[in-house]
């Protein structure tokens, strides 16, 4: 069950990691000039903001472990997942390109600034991350925060590093990217429904 939970974290995390946005666009631009190393440094900058945020949320969630709090966080998280599913599907329809003019700014600072100043990034962790953190703490105590983050953060590094590499080459399939986004939108919506179902019944529709 606990391994299945970590798989669920990785699947849900993909909704944030692969979605078009300022960090994705900046990574594509940096990749034109600096290749995969630029994407890796952006990932480090992103993590420099994200990890403290997760720890802060996690310490607060670890204190609030009542059934009522779990119900509220599950409902809010489900609502956010449905919202992000809608945004992901919308992006899949609208996105026309991931490439941009090359950037000479520090990739590490780009990762920091575009994460810290992105309200959707903060909202994702507050709305979707909180119930996941509570579930992880239920499995492993405070160590669950670290395990959850490890299950999440590798996607950021793989995606941003790969994207930077891809945009340094030619022949990237935008059609494949659109299909991937649609698939993620459906998957995230399923998890959103499961979160809301749990809020009302204290049981999951999904097997994990």
N, C-alpha and C positions, 0 to 999 in steps of 0.2 A: 504493500500500500504506500509506504513512504517513497519507494523508488518511482512508483507511478505518479506520486505528487510532484516529484522533481521534473518528470517528463511533462506534466501539465504546466509547470512553471515555464519551462522552455517554450512550449507551444504558445502559451498566452503572451510571453515576452516577445515573440516574433511580431505581434501586432504593433508593438512600439518600435522594435529595432529596424524592421524593413519598410516602415511607412515613409512616404515622401515627406519632406519637411526641410527646414533650414539646415539641419546637420547633414542630412543626406545630400542636399544640393551642394553644400560647401565641400563635402568629401569628394563628390564627383569632380568639382572644380580643382581641388588640390591634387587629385589623382592624375590630372592631365600633365602636371609638371613634376610631381614628386613620387608618383607610383604608389605601391602598397605601403611604403614607409610613412607617407603622409596620412593615409587612413589609419595606420596603427597609432600614430601620435595623436590624432583626433580622438581615437578611442580612449587613450590614456587621459586626455583632458576631460572627456565625458565622464570617465570613471572617478576622476578627482572631485567632481561635483556630486555624482550619483551615490557613491559609497557612503559619504557622511550623511546624505539625506536618508538613505535606507536605514542606517544605524539609528538615526534620530527617531524615525517612524517606528522602527522595530522596538526600541526601548520603551516607547510610549504604548505600543500594542501589547508588549509583554506584561505591562502592569494591568491592562484592561482586558481580562480574559473571561468576563462573565458571558453567560448565554445571550443576554440582551445585546451586549456590545457586538458579539459575533453575528447576531441576526442583522443588526443595523449595517455593519461593515459588509456583510454578504450582499445585502440588498443594494447598497450604494455601489459596491464593486460590480455587481451584475449590470446595473444601469449604465455605469461607465463603459463596461465591455460592449454593451449594445451600441452605445454612442460611438465608440472607437471602431466598431464593426461598420457602422454607417460611414464614418469618415474614410475608412480604408477602401470601401467599395466606391465611394465618391472619387477618391484619389485615383483608383484604378481606371475610372472612366476619363478623368480629366488630364492625367499626367501625359505629357507629350515628349518629354526628354529628361534625362538625368544628367546630361552633360552641361557644362558651363565654361566660361572663360577661366583660364588658370588663375590661381590665387598665389600671391607671394607672402601672405601673412603666415605667422607661426601656426602650424597645425594644432599644436598642443593648446595654444591660447584660443584658437577657433573652437576646439572641443569644449573648453571651459565656458566661454562666453555664450555659445549657442545652446548650451545645456542649462546654465544658470538663468538665462533670460527667456527660456521657452516655457510659457505657462502650461502648455499641453503636457510637457515632460513632468512638471510638478504635479499636475492633475492626475496623470497616469499612476504615479506612485501613491498619491493620496487616496485615489478612488479604487484602483485595481490592485495596487501593491499591498495595501493594508490588510485586506482579508487573507491574501496569500501569506503574508508575514505571520498573521495570527495562526494560521494553520501550521506553518513551519515551526513556530514556537511550541505549538501543541505536540508536535512529533518529537522535537529534539531540544526544547528549552531555548536558551539564548543562542546556542550553537546553530539552531535552525536558521537564524538570520544570515549567518555566513554561508550555510549550505544553499539557501534560497538564492542568495546573490550570486554564488558561483554558477548555479543552474541558469541564471539570467545573463550574466555579464559576458560569457563566452560568445553569445550571439552577437553582441555589439561589436566585439573585436573581429569575429569572422566576417560579418556583413560589411562593416566599414572598411576593413582592410581589403576585402575582396572587391568591393565597389571601386575603391581607389585604383586597384590594379586593373579592373575591367575598363575604366574610363581612360586609362593610359594606353589602351589597345583600341582596335577597331572591331566592328562586327557585333557589338552588344545587342542582344535581342530585347527590344522594348516590349514586344508582344508577349514574350515569356514572362517578363516582369509584371505586366498587367494581369496575366492569368494567375500568377503567384499571389498577387494582392487580392484578387477575387476569392481565391481559395482560403486565404488567411481571414478575409472578412467573414466568410461562412463559419470557419472554425471558431473565431472569436465570438460570434453571435451564439453559437452552441454553448460555449462556456458561460456566456452572460446569462442565458436562460437557466443553466445549471446553478449558478450563483443565486439567482432570485428564487428558484425552487427550494434551495437549501434554506434561504432566509425564512421561508414560510413553513417548511416541513422538517428542518433539521436532518435531512437526508439528501443525497445527491442522485440526480438522474443518470449521471455518468459513472462508470465503474471506478473512477479515481478523482 
